[in-house]
Amino acid sequence: MEQKMDLQIDIYQCGSNHVHVILQGQAEGMAAFADFEVFAKFIEACQEFINRRAQVPQIFIDAFGKEN
């Protein structure tokens, strides 16, 4: 069964180069970044977090590894 996620993300870059992210729905809030580079670093950190969460925990891998 597919679950619909109610989430809206609006991203704006102002004339002063600030980047604003507005979250509505299942996530709420606002973040303001000094410039695009700071925003990009934030996105990279989010992607790293997602990548780590997608990995199978080592304890699970060890449980099915070869017995010595």
LOKE-747692 format. One line per 3 residues: number of its first residue (from 1); their letters; for each residue x, y, z of C-alpha. Coordinates in steps of 0.001 Angstrom, whole numbers, plus 500000, padded with zeros to 6 digits. Each point is the difference from the previous one (the first is absolute). Layout:
NUM) A) X/Y/Z  ...
***
This chain:
1) MEQ) 500000/500000/500000  501386/503388/499034  499903/502680/502663
4) KMD) 499657/503613/498896  502260/502425/501816  498559/503447/500577
7) LQI) 503091/502158/499658  500621/503226/498150  503477/501498/499689
10) DIY) 500469/503512/498637  503532/501272/499314  500717/503633/499163
13) QCG) 503207/501922/499378  499734/503683/500837  501787/502883/498300
16) SNH) 502413/500056/502946  500992/496385/499096  498361/498604/503135
19) VHV) 498228/496675/499415  496725/499398/501848  498432/496552/500389
22) ILQ) 496398/499757/501210  498568/496630/501057  496263/499348/500316
25) GQA) 498062/496833/500707  501592/497069/501839  503101/502171/500526
28) EGM) 499548/503605/501070  502378/502888/500303  502327/502329/498198
31) AAF) 503751/500151/499542  502000/502933/498680  503509/499514/498590
34) ADF) 502552/502796/499602  500683/499094/496368  499762/497205/497453
37) EVF) 503255/498334/501137  498721/499610/503568  496717/498610/498630
40) AKF) 501931/497526/497811  501995/498778/503016  496733/499447/501862
43) IEA) 498606/497950/497096  503222/497936/499851  499698/499254/503727
46) CQE) 496378/498934/499494  501020/497672/497154  502763/498450/502118
49) FIN) 497469/499375/502777  497588/498350/497539  502796/497833/498579
52) RRA) 501030/498800/503470  496396/499188/500928  499643/497907/496833
55) QVP) 502910/497749/500958  499423/496684/501706  501261/500197/503601
58) QIF) 503265/498096/500538  498482/497943/502842  497443/498600/497530
61) IDA) 502701/499146/497461  502088/498321/502734  497019/497886/501082
64) FGK) 499897/498360/496561  503754/499876/499350  502114/496843/499886
67) EN) 500469/498298/503314  503613/499536/501046
***
